[in-house]
Amino acid sequence: MIAEIVALLMFVGPDIKEHRIQESMHLCLKHKREASRQINDNISYKCIRSKAQLEKNIDGSKSIKALILK
């Protein structure tokens, strides 16, 4: 399934190491601020609004299978 989402991305160096779906840009920016207070020098966070290929988990929640970046 492809949908437009807001995601919080964690970068280690130039690579995306983790991504989480957020309910809104407001919550994404809030979580980014909280995470940024506890980071090392080579870790950074970014909020994006993008299309993504999603998959359903066993518990019914959705997770990002692939980001569609333009």
C-alpha positions in Angstrom: 0.0 0.0 0.0 1.3 3.5 -0.9 0.3 6.5 1.3 1.5 10.0 2.2 3.0 10.0 5.6 5.0 12.2 8.0 8.1 10.4 9.2 10.9 11.0 11.6 14.2 9.9 10.1 17.4 9.1 12.0 20.6 9.6 10.1 24.0 8.2 11.2 26.4 9.9 9.0 24.9 10.0 5.5 22.7 6.9 5.9 19.1 6.5 7.2 19.3 4.1 10.0 15.7 4.3 11.4 12.4 5.7 10.4 9.1 6.1 12.3 5.7 7.1 11.1 4.3 10.1 13.0 0.7 11.3 13.3 1.5 14.9 12.4 4.3 17.3 11.6 3.8 18.9 15.0 4.4 15.6 16.8 7.3 14.8 14.5 9.1 18.0 15.4 8.4 17.5 19.1 10.0 14.0 19.0 12.9 15.4 16.9 13.6 18.0 19.6 13.5 15.4 22.4 15.8 13.0 20.5 18.2 15.8 19.5 18.9 16.5 23.2 20.3 13.0 23.7 22.4 12.5 20.6 26.1 12.0 19.6 27.8 14.2 17.0 27.3 12.0 14.0 23.6 11.3 14.6 20.9 13.7 13.2 17.2 13.7 12.8 14.8 15.1 10.2 11.0 15.2 9.7 9.7 14.7 6.2 6.3 14.5 4.5 6.6 12.0 1.7 5.0 9.0 0.0 5.9 5.6 1.4 5.2 2.0 0.7 3.6 0.7 3.9 3.1 -2.8 5.3 0.7 -4.0 8.0 2.2 -5.7 11.1 0.6 -8.6 12.8 -0.9 -6.2 15.5 -2.6 -4.1 12.8 -0.1 -1.2 13.0 1.7 0.1 9.9 5.4 0.3 9.2 7.4 1.8 6.4 8.7 -0.7 3.9 10.3 1.9 1.6 10.3 5.7 1.3 9.4 7.2 -2.1 11.6 10.3 -2.2 11.3 12.8 -5.1 
